[in-house]
Amino acid sequence: MRVSFSGKEHINANITDSENFFSDTEMVSKCIPDSRDFSKIGDNEFSIAVEVGIGNLRGTFLIHGVFEKEGNGLIKYLLTGGGFGNKVSIQLVVRMDGDAAATNLSWNADFDVSGIISGLGQGIVRGVSEEKISEIISNIKAVLEKNKQG
């Protein structure tokens, strides 16, 4: 099952700080709810465990991630992994523009899910996925704006 969605966010933090934050996989990992065991494998590679719950299905996904900073405010994350009878592949593309005062962020997420979770239906998987990505972006925004203040 493939699920795609996108969003936009205005962050009251300068573009340089925003790009640097999104380029730091360890800092981004701290903004992922229910995550643990972050491990940096290489300059652009990492692993992380994320607790996932949709309805009565609950378990841990072990995720391998690759990060690419393409310049001009474009950053990509490719996440693959699985757990408790499921596989997932996520491509998250983040685009930023802004100045010394603020960053305008837009993002696109493409999820490919197979296994037990895909049997729940696209509407349920889409809703939970959108909620989690939005929560991660909100957490990142909160950290960046807090860092700006002090």
N, C-alpha and C positions, 0 to 999 in steps of 0.2 A: 504494500500500500504506500502510495506517495502522497505526502501532504506538503503544501507550500504556503507560505504567508510572508508578510512584510510589515514593517512599521517605521515610524519616524520619531525622533526625540530631539528636543533642544536641551543642551547641557550648558549650564553656566560655568564653563571651564574652558580655558584656551585650547586651541586646536593641537598645539604641541603636547600638552599634558594628556589630552584625550588619546592621541595617537600612541604616545608612550605607554599609557595604561593598557590599551587594547593589545599592544605588542608584548606585554608582560604576562605570559600565560599563568604564572603563579598568582599574580594579583587578580586576574580574571577568574581563576578557579575559586578564589575566596568569595566570589559573588554568586556562585552556583549553589542554590539551596540543596541541602541534603547530600553534599559531596564530601568525600574524604580521600585520604591516601593519594594526594597529588604527588606525582614524581616526574621530574624533568629528565627526559631521556637524551635530548640533544638540544642544540640551539633553538630549533623550531619544532620539537617533538616532545610529547608528554603523555602520561597516562593518569587516569583518575577513576575513582569509583563513585557512582551516583546512585542513591536510593531512588527508586521509581515506584509510584503507586497510581494505578488507574483502576478505580472500582475495587474489587476484591483482589486484584492482581498486584502483588507487591514483591519487590526483590531488588537486587543490586545489579546494575549494568557496569561492566568493566569497559572503559572507553579508552581508545588510543586516539590521540589528536595530533594533527599536523597544522601548523600555523604558517601563513605566508603574508608578508607585508609587501604589497606590490607598488607602493609609492603613491603619491597624489591622494593620500587619504583613503586608500583602498586596502582592506585587510580581509583575509579569508581564513576560516577555520574549517578543516575537514575532520570529522569525528566518526569513528567506526567502532563497533563493538557489539556487545550483547550481554544477555543474562537471562536466567530463568525461562529458557525456551524461546527467546526472542533475539532478533538481530536488528541493528539500527545503523544507518549511515546518515549523517547530517552534514550538509554544507551550509555554513553561515557566512554570508558576505556582508561586510560592514563598510559603508562609505561615509567619510567625514569631510566636511568643509567648515570653515570658520575663520576666526581671527584671534587676536589677543584677549578678547572678552568672552567669546562663546563658541560652541561647536554645534553644528547641525549634523545629526546622525541619521542615516537611513540604513536599514538592514533588510536582507532577504534570507529566509531560511527554507531549505528543502530537506524534508525528512523522508527517508525510505525505511519502512518498518516491515518486518516479516516475523511470523511466529504467532504465538497466542494473542498478543496485543492487537495484531491486525484483525483478528476476529471480532473485536469490540465495535468495529465500525469507524468509518472515517470521521464522522462528526465528533465522536468522543475523543479519538486520538488527536484530532486537530485542536479541539478546545483545550485539552491538557497541555499539548505542545506549545500552543500560543501563550497560554498562561505562564508556563515556565520560562520561555524565552523573554517575555515581557518582564517577569520578575527579575531575571538576570540583568537585563538592560536597566531596570529601575535601580537595582543594587549598585551597578556600576556608576550610574548618574549620581546617586547619593554619595558615594565615596569620592568621586571627582569634585563635586560641589563642596563637600566638607573640606577636602584638601585645599581648595581655593580659599576658603575662609580662614584657615589657620593651619 
